[in-house]
């Protein structure tokens, strides 16, 4: 049987609980834990050899180039 797949809210809940335990299980930080977990799990990881600058430049060029046949 394979590993269970969690939905995003379940994953965030699990990670928020892990953060709670990591900080000693003290009450009062549930929102901060949730937001930190959400940020960790929903942001795209940095890619060291990313083509992002090139992709942005290409997208900018496409937006700046008028369609053929228009003045």
Short mmCIF file of the C-alpha atoms (twelve columns), coordinates in Angstrom:
data_MODEL
# 
_entry.id   MODEL 
# 
loop_
_atom_site.group_PDB 
_atom_site.id 
_atom_site.type_symbol 
_atom_site.label_atom_id 
_atom_site.label_alt_id 
_atom_site.label_comp_id 
_atom_site.label_asym_id 
_atom_site.label_seq_id 
_atom_site.Cartn_x 
_atom_site.Cartn_y 
_atom_site.Cartn_z 
_atom_site.pdbx_PDB_model_num 
ATOM 1  C CA . UNK A 1  0.000  0.000  0.000   1 
ATOM 2  C CA . UNK A 2  1.368  3.465  -0.914  1 
ATOM 3  C CA . UNK A 3  1.872  6.577  1.129   1 
ATOM 4  C CA . UNK A 4  -1.321 8.463  1.928   1 
ATOM 5  C CA . UNK A 5  -1.716 11.687 -0.022  1 
ATOM 6  C CA . UNK A 6  -2.860 14.632 2.076   1 
ATOM 7  C CA . UNK A 7  -4.833 17.563 0.773   1 
ATOM 8  C CA . UNK A 8  -3.247 20.961 1.178   1 
ATOM 9  C CA . UNK A 9  -5.279 21.887 4.309   1 
ATOM 10 C CA . UNK A 10 -4.338 18.562 5.927   1 
ATOM 11 C CA . UNK A 11 -0.672 19.089 5.094   1 
ATOM 12 C CA . UNK A 12 -0.778 22.618 6.499   1 
ATOM 13 C CA . UNK A 13 -2.475 21.357 9.657   1 
ATOM 14 C CA . UNK A 14 0.155  18.642 10.103  1 
ATOM 15 C CA . UNK A 15 3.041  21.075 9.553   1 
ATOM 16 C CA . UNK A 16 1.471  23.658 11.899  1 
ATOM 17 C CA . UNK A 17 1.288  20.967 14.587  1 
ATOM 18 C CA . UNK A 18 4.950  20.091 13.987  1 
ATOM 19 C CA . UNK A 19 5.873  23.762 14.423  1 
ATOM 20 C CA . UNK A 20 3.821  23.876 17.649  1 
ATOM 21 C CA . UNK A 21 5.720  20.874 19.005  1 
ATOM 22 C CA . UNK A 22 9.072  22.324 17.860  1 
ATOM 23 C CA . UNK A 23 8.450  25.513 19.852  1 
ATOM 24 C CA . UNK A 24 7.690  23.573 23.011  1 
ATOM 25 C CA . UNK A 25 3.918  23.126 22.770  1 
ATOM 26 C CA . UNK A 26 3.158  26.533 24.262  1 
ATOM 27 C CA . UNK A 27 -0.343 27.871 23.684  1 
ATOM 28 C CA . UNK A 28 -1.001 31.126 21.895  1 
ATOM 29 C CA . UNK A 29 0.896  30.689 18.641  1 
ATOM 30 C CA . UNK A 30 -1.600 28.695 16.621  1 
ATOM 31 C CA . UNK A 31 -2.207 31.379 14.007  1 
ATOM 32 C CA . UNK A 32 1.512  32.053 13.585  1 
ATOM 33 C CA . UNK A 33 2.160  28.296 13.267  1 
ATOM 34 C CA . UNK A 34 -0.614 27.927 10.684  1 
ATOM 35 C CA . UNK A 35 0.607  30.870 8.617   1 
ATOM 36 C CA . UNK A 36 4.222  29.670 8.742   1 
ATOM 37 C CA . UNK A 37 3.156  26.172 7.669   1 
ATOM 38 C CA . UNK A 38 1.000  27.569 4.885   1 
ATOM 39 C CA . UNK A 39 3.870  29.726 3.654   1 
ATOM 40 C CA . UNK A 40 6.300  26.768 3.717   1 
ATOM 41 C CA . UNK A 41 3.973  24.449 1.832   1 
ATOM 42 C CA . UNK A 42 2.472  26.782 -0.745  1 
ATOM 43 C CA . UNK A 43 5.430  28.889 -1.856  1 
ATOM 44 C CA . UNK A 44 7.478  27.575 -4.725  1 
ATOM 45 C CA . UNK A 45 10.972 26.518 -3.696  1 
ATOM 46 C CA . UNK A 46 13.918 28.523 -4.969  1 
ATOM 47 C CA . UNK A 47 15.571 26.853 -7.939  1 
ATOM 48 C CA . UNK A 48 19.353 27.414 -7.952  1 
ATOM 49 C CA . UNK A 49 19.657 27.062 -11.747 1 
ATOM 50 C CA . UNK A 50 16.303 28.548 -12.554 1 
ATOM 51 C CA . UNK A 51 15.465 30.057 -15.922 1 
ATOM 52 C CA . UNK A 52 13.071 32.463 -14.186 1 
ATOM 53 C CA . UNK A 53 14.907 35.671 -15.224 1 
ATOM 54 C CA . UNK A 54 15.014 34.438 -18.822 1 
ATOM 55 C CA . UNK A 55 11.339 33.436 -18.678 1 
ATOM 56 C CA . UNK A 56 10.383 36.861 -17.328 1 
ATOM 57 C CA . UNK A 57 12.396 38.593 -20.072 1 
ATOM 58 C CA . UNK A 58 10.745 36.428 -22.720 1 
ATOM 59 C CA . UNK A 59 7.287  37.181 -21.321 1 
ATOM 60 C CA . UNK A 60 8.075  40.907 -21.276 1 
ATOM 61 C CA . UNK A 61 9.224  40.748 -24.900 1 
ATOM 62 C CA . UNK A 62 6.069  38.928 -25.928 1 
ATOM 63 C CA . UNK A 63 3.913  41.546 -24.236 1 
ATOM 64 C CA . UNK A 64 5.875  44.392 -25.844 1 
ATOM 65 C CA . UNK A 65 5.731  42.956 -29.367 1 
ATOM 66 C CA . UNK A 66 2.605  43.976 -31.298 1 
ATOM 67 C CA . UNK A 67 0.876  41.270 -33.342 1 
ATOM 68 C CA . UNK A 68 1.961  41.002 -36.989 1 
ATOM 69 C CA . UNK A 69 -0.106 43.016 -39.388 1 
ATOM 70 C CA . UNK A 70 -0.796 45.853 -36.949 1 
ATOM 71 C CA . UNK A 71 0.940  49.233 -37.272 1 
# 
